[in-house]
Amino acid sequence: MASPTLCSFRFPRFALFLMIAAPLLTLPLSGQQSAAAAERRPVLVELFTSEGCSDCPPADALLAQLDTGQSVPGAQAIVLSEHVTYWNHLGWRDPFSLDAIDQRQQNYARQFSLSSVYTPQIVVDGAAELVGSDAGKLNRAVTHAASAPKPALTIADAHRIGDGSVEFTVRSSTKATLMAALAENATRSEVAHGENAGRTLHHVAVVRVLKDFGPHASDGRTLQLSSANLINAEKDDKPLRLVVFLVDQTNGHVLTAAEQTLCQ
């Protein structure tokens, strides 16, 4: 197996255009546009979803659109697809579902004083929740989240190790609980049973590992995420996303986030 290499950062399309076009532009407007792109603030967008839920595919598509389009001014949307297990008894076991995701959503239900969990649900920066297919409300929530200053958070030395796991370091001067997720960049499923029987479903940034590293892990120490839950075909030759974020444990809000894409 070839040594793992670091993929280049996934720039929003608009920012990528500016990088290419900047040398050709001499008007003051060029500098203004470049500055605007550089000021994008990270916003964590978590989608709780399931392949067993017929209402979820439109939300999956909306998350993918936000991820690729990066259309909210001033925001760098860092997205995660988080698949729950509680739809698995209706004829189709979601291969990406995790008990840890159920627990995370339950925590949000208590935080937002909800009577029950549901899918599709989007949570923005741990501070706002909405129906996952509501594009207008999502846009407003991301816009609001990006309006607040965010502390610096950096990932360094991220690489795959021999067993397919990932090692990395994180640095931030802000003391808060560090969470980290390892996500399959893109997945595809042919659903044979359940509410989505006969459909081909596509997902982006599917969480396969989620870990709480506690309040002192963003000091540059070496951290590791296991790849035990990764589906082999994805683990072997496709990119993975490493997403880290700081959480204020007093209210569950996400203070800041960062991501990096790893290639084989």
C-alpha positions as a Markdown table, in Angstrom:
| # | Residue | x | y | z |
|---|---|---|---|---|
| 1 | Met | 0.0 | 0.0 | 0.0 |
| 2 | Ala | 1.3 | 3.4 | -0.9 |
| 3 | Ser | 2.2 | 5.9 | 1.8 |
| 4 | Pro | -0.7 | 8.1 | 2.7 |
| 5 | Thr | -0.5 | 11.7 | 1.5 |
| 6 | Leu | -2.3 | 14.8 | 2.4 |
| 7 | Cys | -4.9 | 16.1 | 0.0 |
| 8 | Ser | -5.1 | 19.7 | -0.7 |
| 9 | Phe | -7.6 | 21.7 | 1.2 |
| 10 | Arg | -11.1 | 21.8 | -0.3 |
| 11 | Phe | -11.5 | 25.4 | -1.2 |
| 12 | Pro | -15.0 | 26.9 | -1.9 |
| 13 | Arg | -15.4 | 27.3 | -5.7 |
| 14 | Phe | -15.6 | 31.1 | -5.4 |
| 15 | Ala | -12.4 | 31.2 | -3.5 |
| 16 | Leu | -10.7 | 28.9 | -6.0 |
| 17 | Phe | -11.7 | 31.1 | -8.8 |
| 18 | Leu | -10.2 | 34.1 | -7.0 |
| 19 | Met | -6.9 | 32.3 | -6.5 |
| 20 | Ile | -6.7 | 31.5 | -10.3 |
| 21 | Ala | -7.9 | 34.9 | -11.5 |
| 22 | Ala | -6.0 | 37.1 | -9.0 |
| 23 | Pro | -2.7 | 37.4 | -11.0 |
| 24 | Leu | -4.7 | 38.6 | -14.0 |
| 25 | Leu | -6.6 | 41.3 | -12.2 |
| 26 | Thr | -5.1 | 44.7 | -11.3 |
| 27 | Leu | -8.2 | 46.6 | -10.2 |
| 28 | Pro | -8.8 | 47.4 | -6.5 |
| 29 | Leu | -11.9 | 45.3 | -6.6 |
| 30 | Ser | -9.7 | 42.2 | -7.0 |
| 31 | Gly | -8.2 | 42.8 | -3.6 |
| 32 | Gln | -11.6 | 43.4 | -2.0 |
| 33 | Gln | -12.9 | 40.1 | -3.3 |
| 34 | Ser | -9.9 | 38.2 | -2.2 |
| 35 | Ala | -10.2 | 39.7 | 1.3 |
| 36 | Ala | -13.8 | 38.8 | 1.5 |
| 37 | Ala | -13.1 | 35.2 | 0.6 |
| 38 | Ala | -10.4 | 35.0 | 3.2 |
| 39 | Glu | -12.8 | 36.2 | 5.9 |
| 40 | Arg | -15.0 | 33.1 | 5.7 |
| 41 | Arg | -15.7 | 31.8 | 9.2 |
| 42 | Pro | -16.1 | 28.1 | 9.9 |
| 43 | Val | -19.6 | 26.9 | 10.7 |
| 44 | Leu | -20.3 | 23.3 | 11.6 |
| 45 | Val | -23.4 | 21.8 | 10.0 |
| 46 | Glu | -24.5 | 18.4 | 11.3 |
| 47 | Leu | -27.2 | 16.5 | 9.5 |
| 48 | Phe | -28.9 | 13.6 | 11.5 |
| 49 | Thr | -30.2 | 11.3 | 8.8 |
| 50 | Ser | -30.9 | 7.6 | 7.9 |
| 51 | Glu | -31.1 | 5.6 | 4.7 |
| 52 | Gly | -34.3 | 4.0 | 6.2 |
| 53 | Cys | -36.1 | 7.4 | 6.3 |
| 54 | Ser | -38.0 | 8.4 | 3.2 |
| 55 | Asp | -37.9 | 12.1 | 4.2 |
| 56 | Cys | -34.1 | 12.1 | 4.4 |
| 57 | Pro | -32.8 | 12.1 | 0.8 |
| 58 | Pro | -33.8 | 15.7 | 0.1 |
| 59 | Ala | -31.9 | 16.7 | 3.2 |
| 60 | Asp | -28.9 | 14.7 | 2.1 |
| 61 | Ala | -29.0 | 16.5 | -1.2 |
| 62 | Leu | -29.3 | 19.9 | 0.5 |
| 63 | Leu | -26.2 | 19.1 | 2.6 |
| 64 | Ala | -24.2 | 18.1 | -0.4 |
| 65 | Gln | -25.3 | 21.3 | -2.2 |
| 66 | Leu | -24.1 | 23.4 | 0.8 |
| 67 | Asp | -20.8 | 21.5 | 0.9 |
| 68 | Thr | -19.9 | 21.8 | -2.8 |
| 69 | Gly | -21.4 | 25.3 | -3.4 |
| 70 | Gln | -20.4 | 27.1 | -0.3 |
| 71 | Ser | -23.0 | 29.6 | -1.2 |
| 72 | Val | -23.5 | 31.4 | 2.2 |
| 73 | Pro | -21.4 | 34.6 | 2.2 |
| 74 | Gly | -18.9 | 34.8 | 4.9 |
| 75 | Ala | -19.2 | 31.2 | 5.9 |
| 76 | Gln | -17.1 | 28.1 | 5.4 |
| 77 | Ala | -19.6 | 25.4 | 5.9 |
| 78 | Ile | -18.0 | 22.3 | 7.4 |
| 79 | Val | -20.6 | 19.5 | 7.0 |
| 80 | Leu | -21.1 | 16.1 | 8.6 |
| 81 | Ser | -23.6 | 13.4 | 7.8 |
| 82 | Glu | -24.5 | 11.6 | 11.0 |
| 83 | His | -26.5 | 8.4 | 10.5 |
| 84 | Val | -28.7 | 7.2 | 13.3 |
| 85 | Thr | -29.7 | 3.6 | 14.1 |
| 86 | Tyr | -33.3 | 3.9 | 15.2 |
| 87 | Trp | -34.7 | 3.5 | 11.6 |
| 88 | Asn | -32.8 | 0.2 | 11.2 |
| 89 | His | -35.8 | -2.0 | 12.3 |
| 90 | Leu | -38.0 | -1.0 | 9.4 |
| 91 | Gly | -36.5 | -3.3 | 6.8 |
| 92 | Trp | -33.2 | -1.7 | 6.0 |
| 93 | Arg | -30.1 | -1.5 | 8.2 |
| 94 | Asp | -28.2 | 1.8 | 7.4 |
| 95 | Pro | -24.6 | 0.6 | 6.9 |
| 96 | Phe | -23.4 | 4.0 | 8.2 |
| 97 | Ser | -25.5 | 4.2 | 11.3 |
| 98 | Leu | -23.7 | 4.4 | 14.7 |
| 99 | Asp | -24.9 | 4.2 | 18.3 |
| 100 | Ala | -22.6 | 7.2 | 19.1 |
| 101 | Ile | -24.7 | 9.3 | 16.7 |
| 102 | Asp | -27.9 | 8.3 | 18.5 |
| 103 | Gln | -26.4 | 9.5 | 21.7 |
| 104 | Arg | -25.2 | 12.8 | 20.2 |
| 105 | Gln | -28.7 | 13.5 | 18.9 |
| 106 | Gln | -30.2 | 12.6 | 22.2 |
| 107 | Asn | -27.9 | 15.1 | 23.8 |
| 108 | Tyr | -29.1 | 17.8 | 21.4 |
| 109 | Ala | -32.8 | 16.9 | 22.0 |
| 110 | Arg | -32.3 | 17.6 | 25.7 |
| 111 | Gln | -30.3 | 20.8 | 24.9 |
| 112 | Phe | -33.1 | 22.1 | 22.7 |
| 113 | Ser | -35.9 | 20.8 | 25.0 |
| 114 | Leu | -37.3 | 18.6 | 22.2 |
| 115 | Ser | -39.9 | 16.0 | 23.0 |
| 116 | Ser | -38.2 | 13.4 | 20.8 |
| 117 | Val | -35.5 | 13.0 | 18.2 |
| 118 | Tyr | -36.3 | 13.1 | 14.5 |
| 119 | Thr | -34.8 | 12.8 | 11.0 |
| 120 | Pro | -33.8 | 14.7 | 9.0 |
| 121 | Gln | -32.5 | 17.2 | 11.5 |
| 122 | Ile | -29.8 | 19.8 | 11.0 |
| 123 | Val | -27.9 | 21.4 | 13.9 |
| 124 | Val | -25.8 | 24.4 | 13.1 |
| 125 | Asp | -22.8 | 25.2 | 15.4 |
| 126 | Gly | -24.6 | 23.3 | 18.2 |
| 127 | Ala | -26.8 | 26.4 | 18.7 |
| 128 | Ala | -29.7 | 26.1 | 16.2 |
| 129 | Glu | -31.7 | 23.1 | 15.1 |
| 130 | Leu | -34.1 | 22.8 | 12.1 |
| 131 | Val | -35.7 | 20.3 | 9.7 |
| 132 | Gly | -32.9 | 19.1 | 7.5 |
| 133 | Ser | -34.7 | 19.9 | 4.2 |
| 134 | Asp | -35.5 | 23.5 | 5.0 |
| 135 | Ala | -33.1 | 25.4 | 2.7 |
| 136 | Gly | -34.2 | 28.8 | 3.7 |
| 137 | Lys | -33.9 | 28.2 | 7.4 |
| 138 | Leu | -30.5 | 26.5 | 6.9 |
| 139 | Asn | -29.2 | 29.5 | 5.0 |
| 140 | Arg | -30.3 | 31.9 | 7.7 |
| 141 | Ala | -28.8 | 29.7 | 10.5 |
| 142 | Val | -25.5 | 29.5 | 8.7 |
| 143 | Thr | -25.4 | 33.2 | 8.0 |
| 144 | His | -26.1 | 34.0 | 11.7 |
| 145 | Ala | -23.5 | 31.5 | 12.9 |
| 146 | Ala | -20.9 | 33.1 | 10.5 |
| 147 | Ser | -21.6 | 36.6 | 11.9 |
| 148 | Ala | -19.8 | 35.9 | 15.2 |
| 149 | Pro | -16.0 | 35.9 | 15.6 |
| 150 | Lys | -14.4 | 32.4 | 15.9 |
| 151 | Pro | -11.3 | 31.5 | 17.8 |
| 152 | Ala | -8.4 | 30.0 | 15.8 |
| 153 | Leu | -8.2 | 26.2 | 15.5 |
| 154 | Thr | -5.6 | 24.4 | 13.4 |
| 155 | Ile | -4.9 | 20.8 | 12.4 |
| 156 | Ala | -1.3 | 19.8 | 11.8 |
| 157 | Asp | 0.6 | 16.6 | 11.0 |
| 158 | Ala | -2.5 | 14.7 | 9.9 |
| 159 | His | -1.7 | 11.4 | 8.3 |
| 160 | Arg | -2.8 | 7.8 | 8.0 |
| 161 | Ile | -0.9 | 5.2 | 9.8 |
| 162 | Gly | -0.4 | 1.5 | 9.1 |
| 163 | Asp | -3.7 | 0.2 | 10.2 |
| 164 | Gly | -5.7 | 2.8 | 8.4 |
| 165 | Ser | -6.2 | 5.0 | 11.5 |
| 166 | Val | -5.4 | 8.7 | 11.5 |
| 167 | Glu | -2.9 | 10.6 | 13.7 |
| 168 | Phe | -2.9 | 14.4 | 14.0 |
| 169 | Thr | -2.4 | 17.3 | 16.3 |
| 170 | Val | -4.7 | 20.3 | 17.0 |
| 171 | Arg | -3.9 | 23.7 | 18.4 |
| 172 | Ser | -6.1 | 26.4 | 19.8 |
| 173 | Ser | -5.6 | 29.0 | 22.6 |
| 174 | Thr | -9.3 | 28.5 | 23.5 |
| 175 | Lys | -9.8 | 25.9 | 26.3 |
| 176 | Ala | -12.9 | 23.8 | 25.4 |
| 177 | Thr | -13.8 | 20.2 | 24.8 |
| 178 | Leu | -12.2 | 18.9 | 21.6 |
| 179 | Met | -14.4 | 16.7 | 19.4 |
| 180 | Ala | -13.0 | 14.9 | 16.3 |
| 181 | Ala | -14.7 | 13.0 | 13.5 |
| 182 | Leu | -13.4 | 10.8 | 10.7 |
| 183 | Ala | -15.8 | 10.9 | 7.8 |
| 184 | Glu | -15.9 | 9.1 | 4.5 |
| 185 | Asn | -15.8 | 11.8 | 1.8 |
| 186 | Ala | -18.6 | 10.4 | -0.3 |
| 187 | Thr | -20.7 | 7.3 | -0.2 |
| 188 | Arg | -23.3 | 5.5 | -2.4 |
| 189 | Ser | -25.8 | 2.9 | -1.4 |
| 190 | Glu | -28.3 | 0.8 | -3.4 |
| 191 | Val | -31.2 | 0.5 | -0.9 |
| 192 | Ala | -32.9 | -2.8 | -1.3 |
| 193 | His | -35.6 | -2.6 | 1.5 |
| 194 | Gly | -37.4 | -0.2 | 3.7 |
| 195 | Glu | -38.9 | 3.2 | 2.9 |
| 196 | Asn | -36.2 | 4.0 | 0.3 |
| 197 | Ala | -36.3 | 0.6 | -1.4 |
| 198 | Gly | -35.1 | 0.7 | -5.0 |
| 199 | Arg | -33.3 | 4.1 | -4.6 |
| 200 | Thr | -29.7 | 4.9 | -5.0 |
| 201 | Leu | -28.6 | 7.2 | -2.2 |
| 202 | His | -25.6 | 9.5 | -2.1 |
| 203 | His | -24.1 | 11.1 | 1.0 |
| 204 | Val | -21.2 | 13.4 | 1.8 |
| 205 | Ala | -18.9 | 13.5 | 4.8 |
| 206 | Val | -20.4 | 10.4 | 6.4 |
| 207 | Val | -19.2 | 10.2 | 10.0 |
| 208 | Arg | -17.7 | 6.8 | 10.8 |
| 209 | Val | -15.7 | 7.7 | 13.9 |
| 210 | Leu | -16.6 | 10.3 | 16.5 |
| 211 | Lys | -14.6 | 10.9 | 19.6 |
| 212 | Asp | -14.5 | 13.3 | 22.6 |
| 213 | Phe | -10.9 | 14.1 | 23.4 |
| 214 | Gly | -11.8 | 16.2 | 26.4 |
| 215 | Pro | -10.9 | 19.8 | 27.4 |
| 216 | His | -7.1 | 19.7 | 27.1 |
| 217 | Ala | -6.4 | 18.0 | 23.8 |
| 218 | Ser | -5.9 | 21.1 | 21.6 |
| 219 | Asp | -2.4 | 21.8 | 23.0 |
| 220 | Gly | -0.5 | 20.1 | 20.1 |
| 221 | Arg | -0.3 | 16.6 | 21.6 |
| 222 | Thr | -0.5 | 13.6 | 19.1 |
| 223 | Leu | -4.1 | 12.4 | 18.8 |
| 224 | Gln | -5.5 | 9.3 | 17.0 |
| 225 | Leu | -8.8 | 8.2 | 15.6 |
| 226 | Ser | -9.3 | 4.5 | 14.9 |
| 227 | Ser | -10.6 | 3.4 | 11.5 |
| 228 | Ala | -12.5 | 0.3 | 12.8 |
| 229 | Asn | -15.9 | 1.5 | 11.6 |
| 230 | Leu | -14.8 | 2.4 | 8.1 |
| 231 | Ile | -16.1 | 0.4 | 5.2 |
| 232 | Asn | -13.1 | -1.3 | 3.6 |
| 233 | Ala | -13.8 | -0.2 | 0.0 |
| 234 | Glu | -13.9 | 3.4 | 1.2 |
| 235 | Lys | -11.0 | 3.1 | 3.6 |
| 236 | Asp | -8.6 | 1.6 | 1.0 |
| 237 | Asp | -8.5 | 4.1 | -1.8 |
| 238 | Lys | -10.8 | 7.1 | -1.2 |
| 239 | Pro | -10.4 | 10.4 | 0.6 |
| 240 | Leu | -11.3 | 10.8 | 4.3 |
| 241 | Arg | -12.2 | 14.0 | 6.0 |
| 242 | Leu | -10.9 | 14.8 | 9.4 |
| 243 | Val | -13.1 | 17.3 | 11.2 |
| 244 | Val | -12.3 | 18.8 | 14.6 |
| 245 | Phe | -14.4 | 21.2 | 16.6 |
| 246 | Leu | -14.4 | 22.9 | 20.1 |
| 247 | Val | -17.5 | 22.6 | 22.2 |
| 248 | Asp | -18.6 | 24.8 | 25.1 |
| 249 | Gln | -19.8 | 22.1 | 27.6 |
| 250 | Thr | -21.9 | 24.7 | 29.5 |
| 251 | Asn | -24.4 | 25.1 | 26.6 |
| 252 | Gly | -23.3 | 22.6 | 23.8 |
| 253 | His | -22.4 | 25.3 | 21.4 |
| 254 | Val | -19.6 | 24.8 | 18.8 |
| 255 | Leu | -17.1 | 27.6 | 19.2 |
| 256 | Thr | -15.1 | 26.8 | 16.1 |
| 257 | Ala | -14.3 | 24.0 | 13.7 |
| 258 | Ala | -11.6 | 23.0 | 11.1 |
| 259 | Glu | -11.3 | 20.2 | 8.6 |
| 260 | Gln | -8.7 | 18.5 | 6.4 |
| 261 | Thr | -9.0 | 16.0 | 3.7 |
| 262 | Leu | -6.7 | 12.9 | 3.7 |
| 263 | Cys | -5.8 | 10.9 | 0.6 |
| 264 | Gln | -4.4 | 7.4 | 0.4 |
